[in-house]
Amino acid sequence: MRISRPHEGLEPTDTRSSAAGASPSRRALMGGMAASAVAGSARAADYPVVGKVERLDPALDALIDADAKVEKVLDGFIWCEGPVWVGGADGFVLASDVRANVIRRWNEKDGGSEWLKPSGWAGPPDPGLSEAGTNGLCLGRGGIVYADSGTRTVGVIDLKTRRKTVLCSHFEGKRFNSPNDVVLRSDGTIYFTDPPFGLKGAFSSPLREMDYTGVFRIGTDNVVTLVERYAGPNGIGLSPDGRTLYLSDRFATRADKGGWVAWSLDAAGYPVQKRTFIDRATSPGGGDGLRVDSQGNIWASGPSGLNVFTPQGKRIGAIHADDVISNCEFGADGYLYMTSNHRLIRVRAKAKKLLWPVWKKA
């Protein structure tokens, strides 16, 4: 979700989307030229430098070098979100263009291409929606688990057929607002945030059926339960042991909010206790997406950049770009990829992706 201003939204009536084939890769030099639909790859030496790393504590050195270059690799998004890396070192990154209703694919070899279009709402244009496509993505359940602002659902995209299977669209008989971000636990449990930012008018949208927003849990039996009602749920992540659930707060600077929060989870993944993880003073402007690395450090986006926190909540560094960063993902190629407004950017990192065992339904 965009941090610089509240989202407007769009709304669907259909909860399934058929697959769309990937268009051929299109390659183009990235030397600052504007891209129309998809910008392709350039030689590594040609990637523009668009940011820098800020070292606040020596502990950052184990995760990323302070002189690492922040590079732009793919342009042409309307609003870039929800990156996920697929495969090994020769794999690729997928990112949602939520307003263009498409998921784009990029790697060093092939450049950029459309991977799935439409990614979300597949009907005629709906004036009630501001974001018709998918938002947050993560690996799991045999494919890509997605949060879809357009169809207002959570489900799984098959990596081979690119067909979508909806896991849930309603809770207690009412349609979700606009699922925003998603994370998977090692046992296959899914957690997702459901703010109204994909609907035009957001909280005032007449399409809303729930009178609240919140964080939800989808069990391995696909039964949906409410973790907690929450005013500004946005990015979401899990600790390496699966016993702490992190939530970034869109409205962390409001006087009635205590900042970003974390829930302790029991062995089955149900919430036990909530605490403040990052207070308002440390999270100016609220937060957007986040990722937890293999060592439990939290890489959380916000207006000031991508901030790096220890599991104890200490801010040890930040990555700054010349535009807003919405989310990030660790690639198996040694880079940290960040979605940044109209483009995909990256920086070399030592930190590694948190990998769960392959989940198989019993």
Order of alpha helices (4+ residues) and beta strands (2+ residues): beta-beta-beta-beta-beta-beta-beta-beta-beta-beta-beta-beta-beta-beta-beta-beta-beta-beta-beta-beta-beta-beta-beta-beta-beta-beta-beta
